[in-house]
Amino acid sequence: MPAQPEITQRDLRSRSKEFAAMSRTASGVSLEAFRADQDATAEQGTDDPCAR
């Protein structure tokens, strides 16, 4: 398995600028829908910790 390349500070800065640019043009997100989705995902399989 090849080692993952090291991420430099320059990489992080350039990626954060790309993310910020994309975020400005993104459509609005319903906070309630986002939280409901997160809750539903977190609840999946919580009955059996070994079920993966």
ROSE-4610 file (N, C-alpha, C; in Angstrom, 1 decimal, always signed):
// ROSE-4610
residu = [M/M/M/P/P/P/A/A/A/Q/Q/Q/P/P/P/E/E/E/I/I/I/T/T/T/Q/Q/Q/R/R/R/D/D/D/L/L/L/R/R/R/S/S/S/R/R/R/S/S/S/K/K/K/E/E/E/F/F/F/A/A/A/A/A/A/M/M/M/S/S/S/R/R/R/T/T/T/A/A/A/S/S/S/G/G/G/V/V/V/S/S/S/L/L/L/E/E/E/A/A/A/F/F/F/R/R/R/A/A/A/D/D/D/Q/Q/Q/D/D/D/A/A/A/T/T/T/A/A/A/E/E/E/Q/Q/Q/G/G/G/T/T/T/D/D/D/D/D/D/P/P/P/C/C/C/A/A/A/R/R/R]
num = [1/1/1/2/2/2/3/3/3/4/4/4/5/5/5/6/6/6/7/7/7/8/8/8/9/9/9/10/10/10/11/11/11/12/12/12/13/13/13/14/14/14/15/15/15/16/16/16/17/17/17/18/18/18/19/19/19/20/20/20/21/21/21/22/22/22/23/23/23/24/24/24/25/25/25/26/26/26/27/27/27/28/28/28/29/29/29/30/30/30/31/31/31/32/32/32/33/33/33/34/34/34/35/35/35/36/36/36/37/37/37/38/38/38/39/39/39/40/40/40/41/41/41/42/42/42/43/43/43/44/44/44/45/45/45/46/46/46/47/47/47/48/48/48/49/49/49/50/50/50/51/51/51/52/52/52]
x = [+0.8/+0.0/+0.9/+0.7/+1.6/+1.3/+2.3/+2.1/+1.4/+0.6/-0.1/+0.9/+0.8/+1.7/+1.4/+2.5/+2.3/+1.6/+0.7/+0.0/+0.7/+1.1/+1.9/+0.9/+1.5/+0.7/+0.2/+1.0/+0.6/-0.6/-0.6/-1.8/-3.1/-2.9/-4.0/-4.6/-3.7/-4.2/-4.9/-4.3/-5.0/-6.3/-6.4/-7.7/-8.7/-8.3/-9.3/-9.8/-9.0/-9.4/-10.4/-10.2/-11.1/-12.4/-12.4/-13.6/-14.4/-13.7/-14.4/-15.1/-14.4/-15.0/-16.2/-16.2/-17.3/-18.5/-18.1/-19.1/-19.9/-19.3/-20.0/-21.1/-21.0/-22.0/-22.9/-22.7/-23.6/-25.0/-26.0/-27.3/-27.5/-28.5/-28.7/-29.1/-28.8/-29.1/-30.0/-31.0/-31.9/-31.2/-31.0/-30.3/-31.1/-32.4/-33.2/-33.1/-33.1/-32.9/-31.5/-30.5/-29.1/-29.0/-29.6/-29.5/-30.3/-31.5/-32.2/-31.5/-30.8/-30.0/-28.8/-28.2/-27.1/-27.6/-28.7/-29.3/-29.6/-30.2/-30.6/-29.3/-28.3/-27.1/-26.4/-26.4/-25.8/-26.6/-27.9/-28.7/-28.6/-28.1/-28.0/-27.0/-27.5/-26.7/-26.2/-26.9/-26.5/-26.9/-27.8/-28.2/-27.2/-26.4/-25.3/-24.0/-23.1/-21.9/-20.9/-21.2/-20.3/-20.8/-22.0/-22.6/-22.0/-21.1/-20.5/-20.4]
y = [-1.2/+0.0/+1.2/+2.1/+3.3/+4.3/+4.9/+6.0/+7.2/+7.8/+9.0/+10.2/+11.0/+12.1/+13.1/+13.8/+14.7/+16.0/+16.5/+17.7/+18.9/+19.8/+21.0/+22.1/+23.1/+24.3/+25.0/+25.0/+25.6/+24.9/+23.6/+22.8/+23.2/+23.2/+23.6/+25.0/+25.9/+27.3/+27.3/+26.7/+26.7/+26.0/+24.9/+24.2/+25.0/+25.7/+26.5/+27.6/+28.2/+29.2/+28.7/+27.5/+26.9/+26.6/+26.1/+25.8/+27.1/+28.1/+29.4/+29.9/+29.8/+30.3/+29.4/+28.1/+27.3/+27.6/+27.8/+28.1/+29.3/+30.3/+31.6/+31.4/+30.5/+30.3/+29.1/+28.4/+27.3/+27.8/+27.0/+27.3/+27.1/+27.8/+27.7/+26.3/+26.0/+24.7/+24.8/+24.0/+24.0/+23.4/+24.2/+23.7/+22.5/+22.6/+21.5/+20.2/+20.3/+19.2/+18.6/+19.4/+18.9/+18.2/+18.8/+18.1/+16.8/+16.8/+15.5/+14.4/+14.8/+13.9/+13.3/+14.2/+13.8/+12.9/+13.2/+12.4/+11.0/+11.0/+9.7/+8.8/+9.5/+8.7/+8.2/+9.1/+8.7/+7.6/+7.5/+6.5/+5.1/+5.0/+3.8/+2.8/+1.7/+0.7/+1.0/+1.9/+2.1/+1.0/+0.2/-0.9/-1.9/-2.2/-3.2/-2.6/-2.4/-1.7/-2.5/-3.8/-4.7/-4.9/-4.3/-4.5/-3.4/-3.8/-2.9/-3.5]
z = [+0.0/+0.0/+0.0/-1.0/-1.0/+0.1/+0.6/+1.6/+1.0/+1.8/+1.4/+1.3/+0.3/+0.3/+1.4/+1.9/+2.9/+2.4/+3.3/+2.9/+3.5/+2.7/+3.1/+3.5/+4.2/+4.6/+3.3/+2.3/+1.0/+0.5/+0.5/+0.1/+0.9/+2.2/+3.0/+2.7/+2.5/+2.2/+0.9/-0.1/-1.4/-1.4/-0.7/-0.6/+0.1/+1.2/+1.9/+1.1/+0.2/-0.7/-1.7/-2.2/-3.2/-2.5/-1.2/-0.5/-0.2/+0.2/+0.4/-0.8/-2.0/-3.2/-3.6/-3.4/-3.7/-2.7/-1.4/-0.4/-0.7/-1.2/-1.5/-2.5/-3.5/-4.5/-4.2/-3.1/-2.7/-2.3/-2.6/-2.1/-0.6/-0.1/+1.3/+1.8/+3.0/+3.5/+4.7/+4.8/+6.0/+7.1/+8.2/+9.4/+10.0/+10.0/+10.6/+9.8/+8.5/+7.6/+7.8/+7.9/+8.1/+9.5/+10.5/+11.8/+11.8/+11.2/+11.1/+10.4/+9.3/+8.6/+9.4/+10.2/+11.1/+12.2/+12.7/+13.8/+13.3/+12.1/+11.5/+11.2/+10.7/+10.5/+11.8/+12.8/+14.1/+14.7/+14.5/+15.1/+14.5/+13.3/+12.6/+13.3/+13.7/+14.2/+15.7/+16.4/+17.7/+18.7/+18.3/+19.2/+19.4/+18.3/+18.4/+18.0/+19.0/+18.7/+17.8/+17.7/+16.9/+15.5/+15.2/+13.9/+12.9/+12.1/+11.1/+9.8]
